[in-house]
Amino acid sequence: MILSVIKSDSAAYLKNRIANEPYLTVNLIIAGIILLIFIYSGIFSPVKNNYPVVCIHEKLTGKPCASCGLSHSFSLIVRGKISEARIWNENGLRVFIFFAGQFLMRIFFSIFYLKKPENGRELILFDSAVSFMLFIVCFLPLIKSIFLFL
């Protein structure tokens, strides 16, 4: 009986902290979106080509854009077929690594933030810097190819 009261109190406390701490709220939302992306990649098959989201650029122009094939690439990476994923989009693995890294960072940084709230400001600055660097490393080739494509 006492244990269930403690569990419900700690769950209520955690829920309250997440609701009242914007950093935790944002981390939870980002982690949820990334998880949905991974689920989407696992559900839709590159073999069946049954993706509900199509490339608008390709529909309008008839030519693929720099991000075409990312859904196929992600689906293949989730299935462990890395070499096939590169065929669909050469930047797919980098973009996937960004999302996987961000997912893990949201979890770990949130746990650290909950355990050491007095270091919150430094953690947020560190998180921002690491996220920015990871974004540049993972997305720069894709961004370059978009501008070269134009």
N, C-alpha and C positions, 0 to 999 in steps of 0.2 A: 504494500500500500504506500509506504513512504517513498519507495523507489519510483513508483509511477508519478507521484506528486513532484519529485525532484526532476524527472524526465520532462514532464509537462512544463514545469517552471523554466528549465533550461531551454526547451524548445520555444517557449514564449519569449524568453530573453533574447535568443538568437534571432527570432523573427522581428523583434523590436529593433535590435541592432541593425539588421539589414534594411529595415524600413527607414531608419533614422540616419543612416550613414550613406551619403550619396556614392562614395567610392565602392562600397559593397553592393549597392543596388546596381550600379553600372556594370560592375564585374559579373554579377549574376545574369544580367540581361545579355551581355556579350557572350558569356559562356553558353547560355541557352541558345542563342542564335547560331553559334558555331556548332553546337551539338546537333541542331536541326540540319545544318549544311552536311554534316557527316552522315546523318541518318538518310537524308535525301540521296547522298552519293551511294549509300549502301542499298537503298530500295530500288532505285532505277538502274536498269542494266545497260551497260554499253553494248551488249550483244543484241538486245531487243530494240535499242534506240528509242526507248519510250519516255523520253524526258518531256515534261510538260512545259518547260521554259525553253523557248527558241530564241535564236539570235535575231534581233530586229534588224540589225545592219545587214545580215546575210539575206533576210527576207526581202528587204527593200532594194538592195543592190545586186543580189545574186552572188556576191563575193564574200568569202569569210573575213572576219576581222581578227585582230591580234588576240582577242580572248576566246575566239571560237575553239571549241573542243575542251574547254576547262571542265565542263560537267563530265564528259567522257573520261578525261584524265583523272579527275578525282575519284570516279567510280572504279577505275582500274587500280589506282593507288590503294584504295580501301580494300580491294581484293588481292593486293600484293603483286600486281602485274606492273611493276615500275617501268620496264623497258617499253611495254605497249603504251603506257601513259604518255611517255615522251613523244610518241608518234602523233598522238592526238593534239597535244599542245606542249611545246618544249619548255614552257614556263610553269606547267601544271605542278610539278613537284615542288618548286620554290614557293608557289602560292599555297600549296597544301601544307608545307612546313611552317609557313607563317601562321596559318589558322590553327594548326596543331600546337605550335608554340604559344600562341595567344590563349588557347583553351587551357593549357597547363599553367600558364602564368596567372590567369584569372583565378584559378583554384588555389595555387600556392600563395599568391600575394594576398588573397582574401583571408586565408588561414593565418598568415603571418600578421595581417592587420588586426584580426580578432584577438590574437594572442598578445600582441605588443602595440596597443593603440597609441602609446606615447611616441612611437616612431612613425606614425602615420604620414606626416609631411614628407619625411625623407623617403619613405617607401613609395609614395605617389610620384615623387620626382624621379626616383630610380626606375619605377615602372614606366613612366612616360619616356624616359631616355632610351631604355632597352626596347620598348615597343617601337619607337621611332626608328632606331637603328635596324631592328629586325624587318620593319616595313621597307626601308630603303634597300637593304640587302636582297630581300625576296622579290620586291616589286619593280626595282629599277630596270631589269631587262624587259619586263612586260611594258613598262611605261615607255622605254626607248622604242620598242617595236611598234607601239601605238603611234608615236610621232613619226617614225619612219614609214609607217603604213599610209599616213595621210599624204 
